[in-house]
Amino acid sequence: MRAVALLIILGTLASAKDHVLTIGGGFSPAGNQVSLERNVIFFEKLLAERLLAGTGHDLYFADGTSPHPDLQFQVEGEDVPEANRLMAGLFGSEDDLENQYRNNALENVRGVSSPAGVERWFKEEGSKLESGDRLILYVTAHGSRSGQKDNKFNTKIWMWDRKTLDAAKLAGLIKGLPEGVSVMSVMVQCFSGGFSHLIFEGNNAKKGGNGRSVCGFYATVCDREAAGCTPDVNEANYDEFSSHFWAALRGKTRMEEKVAGCDYDEDGRVSFEEAHAYAILTSRNIDVPVKTSDAYLRVHSKLRSKDQKDLLGHDTPYSEIARLAGPVERAVLVGLSEQLGLEGEKRGSEIKKKSDKLAEELKKLKGRMKSQKKTLDGVRIEIARAVRNRWPALENEHSPGAVRLLSDERQRAEFVKAVESHPKYAKWNELKQEREDLDAEELAFSKTYATHRRFVRAFENVVYAANLEIVAKEKVRAGYQQLLGAERGSFGK
């Protein structure tokens, strides 16, 4: 009987297949940056190199196969006439002035990125999957917050025509897959960490598990924006989560440079867990990456408290945490310690306090930026009012008179001269530069804060895992081990 059972298992494994579903693109041409297209192309290289020939890949991207321009890109060195720049700065926005648009160049796009299209895929294609199959789900898009006070994890994926797919809906679609089908997801949209709760019924931890094998890797936590979307065509500048994640699995970057040193457990292959760790250690952006086991631990385990003093906490000596950590977790802790210049046994509690302090300082900085914007807008409005008095047609910058102003060389020159001779013009430029400096300061600050948060989460993951053995029942502990097993999977022909 055992021999028969073994043959059945081996036969199932031999017939098991991978199926790939990619959801990509923005909510409109202005929100569909070229980097999202390039993300798909890079992912397709990995699939061709690491998955079996004939592996199905269904791609839903932006407006699908429409011939109309749907992709935003930027040509380096292209100048915008000064009159246009001043007009935009006074009456609209200087954002996107350099951007251009074309149709996406992706091949074999199945359809429009839409909730209806995804739901149809699960009904028509997902239902054909068999026990033992694995669905690989990649989302390279934009995202938004939950909007629900009782479930901050129900975040959303922005889709074409400003439609959204929330995590609760996707959790229901995944639950509807045939029994025995596993799911591995990688998502890079803002607030993507909300989807780390796909393991729960309706993406809601209060409802318990959903009975499906789901593991995922997400660019950032549920309450934070992610790095990555850009109209820049130079891929050497890309520093977003999936660039590093896929590079680790592929062994080569977007620029075809060799990637090494991410086989942290030295077993001869790179797992999803290791690719996640590599992204944490390699990226220098605002992301705070999350994996499903992180979310599972934070639902089922606890930190030391007044009621449970026998548990580990942020003040547990670092040497004890390093001893308890697995090789991949240890590599993250060691690497981040080097980046942050951390030493000593109290680094867990010290970095937690510093992270909390940085969060408060970042909040104050954003308050300064809000106040500065009011001052900037006040000066801008004063100049705009004077210019409108000179050219009344600018009450609507799209009026025929306004269009003629920008089209006629003489009038353009007069317009520029009038703006630049305004008594507040120098102040306006000074405030705009101040704004740029504040934006740069906020970005640098956010990156520093993110690195600290990464260490805190890595430290907490080890603490929660150790405490799980004390506070959780055997079924919960077994579920965690199964989840780790899925995260330690990989691609391979």
Helices and strands as residue ranges (DSSP letters): H 2-15, E 18-25, G 29-31, H 34-50, E 56-61, E 71-74, H 82-91, E 99-102, E 109-111, H 115-124, G 126-128, E 134-144, E 156-159, G 160-162, E 163-166, H 167-175, E 182-187, G 192-197, G 201-203, G 205-207, E 214-218, G 235-237, H 241-250, H 272-282, E 290-291, H 292-300, H 318-324, H 327-340, H 347-390, G 392-395, H 400-407, H 409-420, H 425-471, H 474-487
